[in-house]
Structures are given as structure tokens and as C-alpha cells.
Amino acid sequence: MELAAQTFRVTRADLVRYAGASGDFNPIHWSDRVATKVGLPGVIAHGMFTMALVGRAITEWAGAPDAVVEYNVRFTRPVVVPDDDQGTEIEVTARVREVAEDGLTRIDVTAVCGGEKVLSQARATIRSTR
């Protein structure tokens, strides 16, 4: 079973807010000059911010934050955020892998930005609240 896709827009302003909340002011998240100097294609979103957006989708599918029992990802590609008002989008989809007898649902999650998967081995275990 496929779960309804969710899309999240990410702008440079979001990165500034996340940096302030997390304390991660690494210039690869706000300076094109620094990001390209270290070999990145441009400013990239914080990995944990990307993971949090995907976690928001999982929480929505689960019906409540405390229904998320487990959540794991591996980062495969950075989310490049252009310096414009549009930013970029991350599309999150998932499919149910298993509904266990104990009432837990295991889902495989996919996060795509610019046509590329940005996470691999993204999986969650949820307890349905609906």
C-alpha cells in the first residue's frame, strides 16, 4: 500500500531559521562561496533538517508524534537550496512494507529532491492512531 505523497519546500530562509534553532552555523548551509570551495554544488540543507521534514511526513502518516516507534535513514545526496525565493522541494513518499501482528506498521520511505533520492534505507515503524 502506498501512502499519500507529501511535499516540503525548503528555502534559504528556512536554513537560517534551522541554524538558529540547532546552533549549526556551518557556512556550507548559508555561503555559496564556502560550499563550492569544499566541493559542494552550492548551499545545502542541514542533513538533520532534511531528516526532520521526512519525520514530519511519517508523523502525519502515523497520526501522532508518539506513534513513531522507530525511524532511521542514511544520507545519500545533499539537498541543494538555491538563493532565490522559490528554494527547492523535497517530495516524500512511502509504502507499507509490513503490518505485524503486534499492531506495528513498518514503512519504507523515499525522499526525492531534484529527481534524485536524498536518503537511502529510510524506514520507520509506526503504531496507527487512526
Secondary structure as UniProt FT lines:
FT   STRAND          2..10
FT   HELIX           12..22
FT   HELIX           27..29
FT   HELIX           32..37
FT   TURN            38..39
FT   HELIX           47..62
FT   HELIX           65..67
FT   STRAND          68..75
FT   STRAND          88..99
FT   TURN            101..102
FT   STRAND          104..113
FT   TURN            114..115
FT   STRAND          116..117
FT   STRAND          119..127
//
